[in-house]
Amino acid sequence: MTAVSGQAASPPKPRPPATPARRFWGNVGLTLLANLVIGATGVATGLLAAHLLGPQGRGELAAIQSWPFLIAQLAMVGMPEAIVYFSSRSPGRAGSYLGSGILVIGISGAVFGVTGWWLMPRLLHAHSPIVIGAARFSLSLIVIYALVGAPHQVLRSLDAWRAWNLFRLLPGCTWLTTLAGVALFARGTSAVALSQLFLLGQALLAVPILCVVRRHVSGPCRPRPNDARALLRYGLPTVLSALPNTLNLRLDQLIMATFLDARTLGYYVVAVTWSSLASPVIGAIGPVLFPSLGAMPEPREQHRTLARILPRLASVIALLTLALFVATPVAIPLLYGADFRPASAPALVLVLGSAFSGFNLTLQAGLQGLGRPRDVLMAELSGLTVTVPALALLLPAYGIMGAAVASLAAYSVTTTFLLLKVRKQLRAPARSLSLPVTPAGRELV
């Protein structure tokens, strides 16, 4: 706007600072957008891998990756979550927490790596020596998780949501580029070759992630014994809950990788992939909620935030689940090919299970933000007490459909336990938090 009648134009009014609630939902929106891209990338990579390998090869790839993924996750001993929790409460000490956490991962990773190498032939005895060798090589995920996963997660506690979400996109985009290149330029491929290309692509992400994290983390990344002990006190219950959580989510696939043929496993992997299609939307709140609750100095603010967010999320999950359930019988043979039609029936059951599983992620994030990782552990153990006997009874009798029903039962039991724990926390009298916090916490919603 130009000046009129010799009068100077008035300067623009400064934009008011964003409120905590606006920042929170802005970060949720950014995470949701990244989740949608990740979900679309996951669908594309799943389709490409299925078409490149077929049911047999897709099952071999799952066998190669399933156990190493679990072992690498356990080798982290809960350090990524512990680093996020303590760094969100004391951002100025994020460097020390990160260095201490990586040191702990290095020690535990050596133990888990040697153990996994020895166990792999026994865990995959139904597969060929080539598959077993590729699975052993995939244990290098422990190093990748230590150099990529733990440093990447600390960005959440430092309010660097753009960088955190950007780096979340890179693994899937790298994998999609790899598969597309193989489809365009290679005459044929194998599950072993793809598993090795996957590892190479993920390892290359370490350099840019470490460079960006170092710019955001203040102070030296020098390990401190006291910080390492504090991280372990928080991280051990977290990793102990991660084990039953992973078993609740993937025990069916792990058992199939050990005992069943690769074709059957390939059907089930496609059913699981399809049933997780709504996860990008369902899982957008939890990653932001966890550090946000941890930064709040007043328990009353934490309780009000949880009480307002959870009912809204439940309504969204119900609508998404209904839409996905209706689309499943037509979409799977149309997208994956007629060879994968047997995956449609278990996918229907797993769509329902994914609704409970997705809600569990936010409930767990809430309890972790309240400093209650042991409650998450107990909830996951309750689900595991259902998973194991249900799989033992239903998998031999009903195959992959029985495995899907067992998963649905376990997820729903875990949801019930988590809801009871959250309800207990919301009804408990508010007490002062024992750990020092910055004055950044505010009510978000």
C-alpha positions in Angstrom: 0.0 0.0 0.0 1.5 3.4 -1.0 1.3 6.6 1.0 -1.8 8.8 0.3 -1.8 12.7 0.4 1.7 12.9 1.6 1.1 10.7 4.7 3.5 7.8 5.3 2.0 4.3 5.3 1.6 2.9 8.8 4.1 0.1 9.6 2.7 -3.4 9.6 1.6 -4.6 13.0 4.0 -7.2 14.5 2.6 -10.8 14.4 1.7 -11.9 17.9 3.8 -14.8 19.2 2.3 -18.2 18.8 0.5 -19.6 21.8 1.7 -22.9 23.3 -1.5 -24.5 22.0 -0.9 -23.2 18.5 2.7 -24.4 18.6 1.6 -27.8 19.8 -1.0 -28.3 17.1 1.3 -26.8 14.5 3.9 -29.4 15.4 1.2 -32.1 15.3 0.2 -30.9 11.8 3.8 -30.9 10.6 4.2 -34.5 12.0 1.0 -35.5 10.4 2.2 -34.2 7.0 5.4 -36.1 7.4 3.5 -39.2 8.5 1.3 -39.1 5.3 4.4 -38.8 3.1 6.0 -41.7 5.1 2.8 -43.7 4.8 2.6 -43.2 1.0 6.3 -44.1 0.7 5.7 -47.2 2.7 2.8 -48.3 0.4 5.0 -47.6 -2.6 7.9 -49.6 -1.2 5.6 -52.4 -0.2 4.1 -52.6 -3.6 7.5 -52.5 -5.4 9.0 -55.1 -3.1 6.0 -57.4 -3.6 6.2 -57.1 -7.3 10.0 -57.5 -7.5 10.2 -60.5 -5.3 6.7 -62.2 -5.3 5.3 -64.0 -2.3 8.3 -66.3 -1.9 11.0 -63.6 -2.1 8.9 -61.1 0.0 8.7 -63.7 2.8 12.5 -64.2 2.6 13.1 -60.5 2.9 10.8 -60.4 6.0 12.7 -63.4 7.5 16.1 -61.6 6.9 14.9 -58.4 8.6 12.5 -59.4 11.3 14.9 -60.8 14.0 17.7 -58.2 13.3 15.2 -55.4 13.6 14.0 -56.7 17.0 17.6 -57.3 18.3 18.7 -53.8 17.2 15.7 -52.3 19.0 16.5 -54.1 22.2 20.1 -53.1 21.9 19.1 -49.5 22.3 18.1 -50.3 26.0 15.5 -47.5 25.9 18.1 -44.8 25.4 16.3 -42.8 22.6 13.2 -42.4 24.8 15.2 -41.6 27.9 17.3 -39.0 26.0 14.1 -37.3 24.8 12.5 -37.3 28.3 15.5 -35.8 30.1 16.5 -33.4 27.4 12.9 -32.0 27.2 13.2 -31.3 30.9 16.7 -29.8 30.8 17.5 -28.7 27.2 20.8 -27.2 28.3 22.2 -30.7 29.1 21.0 -32.4 25.9 24.6 -32.9 24.8 25.6 -34.7 27.9 22.5 -36.9 27.8 23.1 -37.7 24.1 26.7 -38.6 24.7 25.9 -40.7 27.8 23.1 -42.5 25.9 25.3 -43.4 22.9 28.0 -44.7 25.3 25.4 -47.0 26.9 24.2 -48.1 23.5 27.7 -49.0 22.4 28.2 -51.3 25.4 24.9 -53.0 25.1 25.1 -53.2 21.3 28.3 -55.3 21.4 26.5 -57.8 23.7 23.4 -58.0 21.6 25.3 -58.2 18.4 27.4 -61.2 19.5 24.3 -62.9 20.9 22.3 -62.2 17.8 25.0 -63.7 15.6 25.0 -66.9 17.6 21.2 -67.1 17.7 20.4 -66.4 14.1 20.9 -70.0 12.7 18.6 -71.3 15.4 15.9 -68.6 14.9 15.8 -69.1 11.1 16.4 -72.8 10.9 13.5 -73.2 8.4 15.4 -71.0 5.9 18.5 -71.5 3.7 22.0 -70.7 4.8 22.1 -67.7 2.4 19.1 -66.2 4.2 20.7 -66.8 7.6 23.9 -65.2 6.4 22.0 -62.1 5.2 20.1 -61.9 8.5 23.5 -62.0 10.4 24.7 -59.1 8.2 21.6 -57.2 9.0 22.6 -57.1 12.7 24.7 -54.0 11.6 21.4 -52.2 12.2 22.6 -51.9 15.8 25.3 -49.5 14.7 22.9 -47.7 12.3 20.4 -47.2 15.1 23.1 -45.9 17.5 24.4 -43.3 15.0 21.1 -42.4 13.4 18.2 -43.2 15.7 19.3 -41.9 19.0 20.8 -38.5 17.7 17.8 -38.0 15.5 15.3 -38.4 18.4 16.9 -35.7 20.6 15.7 -33.1 18.1 12.2 -33.6 19.5 13.2 -32.4 22.9 14.9 -29.3 21.5 11.8 -28.2 19.6 13.5 -28.8 16.2 10.4 -30.3 14.7 11.1 -29.4 11.1 14.5 -31.0 11.2 13.1 -34.1 13.0 10.3 -34.6 10.5 12.6 -34.0 7.5 15.0 -36.7 8.6 12.1 -39.0 9.2 11.3 -38.8 5.5 14.8 -39.8 4.4 14.9 -43.6 5.3 11.7 -44.3 3.4 12.7 -42.1 0.4 16.1 -43.8 0.3 14.5 -47.2 0.3 11.9 -46.2 -2.4 14.7 -44.8 -4.6 16.7 -48.0 -4.2 13.7 -50.2 -5.1 12.8 -48.0 -8.1 16.3 -48.1 -9.4 16.3 -51.9 -9.1 13.0 -52.1 -10.9 14.1 -49.9 -13.7 17.7 -51.0 -14.3 18.1 -54.5 -13.0 16.9 -57.6 -14.8 16.3 -59.4 -11.6 17.0 -59.3 -7.9 16.8 -61.3 -4.7 15.8 -60.8 -1.1 19.4 -61.0 0.0 20.5 -58.2 -2.4 17.7 -55.9 -1.4 18.4 -56.4 2.3 22.0 -55.3 1.7 21.0 -52.3 -0.4 18.6 -51.3 2.4 21.4 -51.3 5.0 23.7 -49.3 2.7 21.1 -46.6 2.2 20.3 -46.3 5.9 24.0 -46.1 6.8 24.5 -43.2 4.5 22.0 -41.1 6.5 24.3 -40.9 9.5 26.5 -38.1 8.3 23.8 -35.5 7.5 21.8 -36.4 10.7 24.9 -36.1 13.0 25.8 -32.7 11.4 22.4 -31.2 12.0 22.0 -32.6 15.5 25.4 -31.2 16.5 24.2 -27.7 15.5 21.1 -28.0 17.7 22.7 -29.5 20.7 24.4 -27.0 23.0 27.4 -27.9 25.1 29.8 -30.9 24.8 28.4 -34.4 24.1 30.6 -35.7 26.8 29.3 -38.8 28.7 28.7 -38.4 32.4 28.3 -41.4 34.8 25.4 -39.8 36.7 23.5 -39.0 33.5 24.1 -42.5 32.2 22.7 -44.0 35.4 19.6 -41.7 35.2 19.1 -42.6 31.6 19.3 -46.3 32.5 16.7 -45.9 35.3 14.3 -44.5 32.8 15.4 -46.5 29.7 15.4 -50.1 31.2 11.6 -50.1 31.9 11.2 -48.6 28.5 13.1 -51.3 26.7 11.5 -53.9 28.8 8.2 -52.6 27.6 9.5 -52.4 24.1 10.1 -56.2 24.1 6.5 -57.2 24.9 5.3 -54.3 22.7 7.4 -55.6 19.7 6.3 -59.2 20.5 2.7 -58.1 20.6 3.1 -56.3 17.3 5.4 -58.8 15.5 5.5 -62.1 17.4 3.2 -63.6 14.8 5.7 -62.6 12.0 8.7 -63.8 14.0 7.1 -67.2 14.6 6.2 -67.5 11.0 9.7 -66.5 10.0 11.0 -69.4 12.1 8.5 -72.2 11.3 6.4 -71.4 8.2 7.2 -71.2 4.6 8.1 -67.9 3.0 5.0 -67.7 0.8 2.6 -67.8 3.8 4.8 -65.2 5.5 4.6 -63.0 2.4 0.8 -63.0 2.5 0.8 -62.0 6.1 3.4 -59.2 5.6 1.1 -57.7 3.0 -1.9 -57.9 5.3 0.0 -56.2 8.1 1.3 -53.5 5.7 -2.2 -52.7 4.4 -3.8 -52.7 7.9 -1.3 -50.0 9.0 -2.4 -47.6 6.2 -4.1 -45.3 8.8 -1.0 -45.2 11.0 0.4 -41.9 9.6 -2.7 -40.0 10.9 -3.2 -42.0 14.1 0.5 -41.7 15.1 0.9 -37.9 14.6 0.1 -36.8 18.1 2.2 -39.2 20.2 5.7 -38.0 19.1 4.8 -34.4 19.9 2.8 -35.2 23.1 5.6 -37.1 24.8 8.2 -34.2 25.1 5.5 -31.6 25.4 4.1 -33.2 28.6 7.6 -33.8 29.9 8.3 -30.0 29.6 5.3 -29.0 31.6 6.1 -28.0 35.1 2.6 -28.5 36.5 0.8 -31.9 36.6 -2.6 -30.2 36.3 -1.6 -28.9 32.9 -0.5 -32.4 31.9 -3.8 -33.9 33.0 -5.9 -31.3 31.2 -4.0 -31.8 28.0 -4.4 -35.6 28.1 -8.1 -35.4 29.0 -8.9 -33.2 26.0 -6.7 -34.9 23.4 -7.6 -38.6 23.9 -11.4 -38.4 23.1 -10.7 -36.4 19.9 -8.2 -39.0 18.7 -10.5 -41.9 19.4 -13.2 -40.4 17.1 -10.7 -39.9 14.3 -9.4 -43.5 14.7 -13.0 -44.9 14.5 -13.7 -43.0 11.2 -10.4 -44.1 9.6 -10.8 -47.7 10.6 -14.3 -47.9 9.1 -13.1 -46.5 5.8 -10.1 -48.8 5.6 -12.2 -51.9 6.6 -14.7 -51.3 3.7 -11.9 -50.8 1.2 -9.8 -53.9 2.1 -11.4 -56.7 0.1 -11.2 -54.8 -3.2 -7.9 -52.9 -2.7 -5.5 -55.7 -1.8 -5.9 -57.8 -5.0 -6.2 -54.7 -7.0 -3.0 -53.1 -5.7 -0.8 -56.0 -4.9 -2.0 -58.4 -7.5 -4.2 -61.5 -7.6 -1.4 -63.7 -6.1 -1.9 -61.8 -2.8 -5.7 -62.3 -2.6 -5.3 -64.7 0.4 -4.0 -61.7 2.4 -7.4 -60.0 2.3 -9.2 -62.0 5.0 -6.5 -61.6 7.7 -6.1 -57.9 6.7 -9.7 -57.3 7.7 -9.0 -58.5 11.2 -5.7 -56.6 11.4 -7.4 -53.3 10.3 -9.4 -53.6 13.6 -6.3 -54.5 15.5 -4.4 -51.5 14.1 -7.0 -49.2 15.5 -6.3 -50.4 19.0 -2.5 -50.5 18.4 -2.5 -46.9 17.0 -4.5 -45.6 20.1 -2.0 -47.4 22.3 0.9 -45.4 20.9 -0.7 -42.1 22.1 -1.6 -43.6 25.5 2.0 -44.8 25.9 3.4 -41.4 24.9 1.1 -39.8 27.5 2.3 -42.1 30.3 6.0 -41.7 29.2 5.6 -37.9 29.3 4.2 -38.2 32.8 7.3 -40.1 33.8 5.5 -43.4 34.0 7.4 -45.9 31.8 6.7 -48.7 34.2 3.0 -48.4 33.5 3.7 -48.8 29.8 5.7 -51.9 30.7 2.9 -53.5 32.7 0.4 -52.7 29.9 2.6 -54.4 27.3 3.1 -57.4 29.5 -0.7 -57.7 29.9 -1.0 -57.9 26.1 1.8 -60.4 25.9 0.0 -62.8 28.2 -2.7 -62.9 25.6 -0.4 -63.0 22.5 1.5 -66.1 23.4 -1.3 -68.5 24.3 -3.5 -67.1 21.6 -0.8 -67.7 18.9 -0.1 -71.2 20.3 -3.8 -72.1 20.0 -4.8 -70.3 16.8 -1.8 -70.2 14.5 -1.5 -74.0 14.1 -5.3 -74.4 13.6 -6.2 -71.4 11.5 -2.9 -70.2 10.0 -2.5 -66.5 9.3 -6.1 -65.8 10.1 -5.5 -67.2 13.6 -2.4 -65.0 14.0 -4.5 -62.0 13.0 -7.2 -62.8 15.6 -4.5 -63.3 18.3 -3.0 -59.9 17.5 -6.4 -58.2 17.7 -7.0 -59.7 21.1 -3.6 -58.7 22.4 -3.9 -55.1 21.2 -7.4 -54.7 22.8 -6.2 -56.0 26.1 -3.2 -53.6 26.1 -5.6 -50.7 25.3 -7.7 -51.5 28.3 -4.8 -51.7 30.6 -3.3 -48.4 29.3 -6.7 -46.6 29.7 -7.0 -47.7 33.3 -3.5 -46.4 34.0 -4.1 -43.1 32.3 -7.5 -42.8 34.1 -5.7 -43.4 37.4 -3.1 -40.7 36.7 -5.8 -38.2 35.7 -7.7 -38.8 38.9 -4.6 -38.7 41.1 -4.0 -35.5 43.1 -1.5 -33.3 41.4 1.9 -33.3 43.0 5.0 -31.4 42.2 7.4 -33.1 39.8 10.7 -34.3 41.3 12.9 -33.4 38.3 14.0 -29.8 37.4 12.2 -28.3 34.5 12.5 -25.2 32.4 9.6 -22.7 32.6 8.6 -23.5 29.0 5.6 -25.8 29.9 2.1 -24.5 29.3 -1.3 -25.9 28.8 -1.5 -26.9 25.2 -5.2 -27.5 24.4 
